Amino acid sequence: MLLLLACSAEDVTAEFEARKAAALGPPAPLEAGWEQEVVLLLGEEVVTRMVTGAVDAELAKAKPVDVAGVGKVKLKTTLEDLKLVKAQCDGCVGVRGRLEGTANFKVGKVKKTLPLTVKFKGQVEFASIDAGLRGRNLVMSLRKIQDLEVEVGSFGAQLGKPLRTWSQELLEEIEDVDLGPVGSKDLPLRDVRLQGSPQGLRIEALASCVEPCGTSVDPDWGGEGFQVVVSEGLLLDTARKTAFEEGDISGEHALDIWAEPTSLDVDGDRFEMELRLWRIEGSGWWRDYTLRGPLALERGHLKLSADELEEVDKSDGAAVVDPLAWLGEWLILDTMAESAHGAFPARDAFVVGDLQLTTTLKELNGEGDALVLAGDLAVHGLSKKK
């Protein structure tokens, strides 16, 4: 009997070590045509706000223009209209814009204020740059300014050409906008594909799953804000890694009990996780459970909590334990939430130059083999003290 128990314990330990090594192993090979594990859609309204914010921030810093025969012309303009159109490259979005404002100057001692309209075409280019533990930074640039049309009332003959030059230079000098990281230390990304269209920007990402964990869920452009799709396989892979890195979950009891999530299903506003508890010291054993609970948004953050527990299976000699008793200090559910939350840029409030970008999660839903989140992104100019 003692020999059988010893062999059983050795078998449990060997199986545990093999599964731990697999969970903490290197990611699956990076291959061409990889299947998306994360999808981020930035809708037309979001992209328009970001471009408008960047242009208006530059316009607010514009200096007077010296015009021969007129003198200094002060310009007060804002971007009043912007349309997204088709572009010629994958990570690009074409734009057609219209600046509206006034040109202010003096003729002798008489002050003149004329309506000013500048129409232009351009191209917004997006790129992802490796940012180490922060994931990949999403950068937006305004390029290829062309087809400028300037209307400036009765002084068009004198002001038209210099103001066209001013407009061209100002739009071309708009600084690249770093929109912050897509991905994070909880969701490291290895590769990104960008696809622009008049509907917005689509970002497909490959994370670091030990085995391929893509999703077949393909979000549409129905919303005006952003949508994030994170595969169940990616959330499970993240949870398994965290569990093995965390180690003994029994805290001050020091029972040397380890947790391993083995499957995950998100459906609507609920989740179901298969969980194995391992005891690897002494007479080793394991027990399998099913955890169920709600998915919720609390103050704009994803929250997972378990409220149901069902025992499914166990090895010979397994002790009776209650995993729910330790979930209050267990990091795995929080880590899955942080992974999903890390899939979109400008999380919470993010300052970029003269702009503040603020994201707000509004909806969540388990669909097919993925968790789908939706929200909005606001762009604000930062007030300047004079």
Sequence and secondary structure as in RCSB ss.txt:
>XXXX:A:sequence
MLLLLACSAEDVTAEFEARKAAALGPPAPLEAGWEQEVVLLLGEEVVTRMVTGAVDAELAKAKPVDVAGVGKVKL
KTTLEDLKLVKAQCDGCVGVRGRLEGTANFKVGKVKKTLPLTVKFKGQVEFASIDAGLRGRNLVMSLRKIQDLEV
EVGSFGAQLGKPLRTWSQELLEEIEDVDLGPVGSKDLPLRDVRLQGSPQGLRIEALASCVEPCGTSVDPDWGGEG
FQVVVSEGLLLDTARKTAFEEGDISGEHALDIWAEPTSLDVDGDRFEMELRLWRIEGSGWWRDYTLRGPLALERG
HLKLSADELEEVDKSDGAAVVDPLAWLGEWLILDTMAESAHGAFPARDAFVVGDLQLTTTLKELNGEGDALVLAG
DLAVHGLSKKK
>XXXX:A:secstr
 HHHHHHHHHHHHHHHHHHHHHHTS      TT   SEEEEEEHHHHHHHHHHHHHHHHTT   EEETTTEEEEE
EEEEEEEEEE  SSTTEEEEEEEEEEEEEEEETTEEEEEEEEEEEEEEEEEEEEE GGG EEEEEEEEEEEEEEE
E GGGHHHHHHHHHHHHHHHHHT   EEEEEESBTTB  SEEEEEEETTEEEEEEE   SS         S  SS
EEEEEEHHHHHHHHHHHHHHH   SGGG   EEEEEEEEEEEBTEEEEEEEEEE SSS EEEEEEEEEEEEEETT
EEEE   EEEEEEE TT     GGGGGGG  HHHHHHHHHHTTSSS SEEEETTEEEEEEEEEEEEETTEEEEEE
EEEEEE     
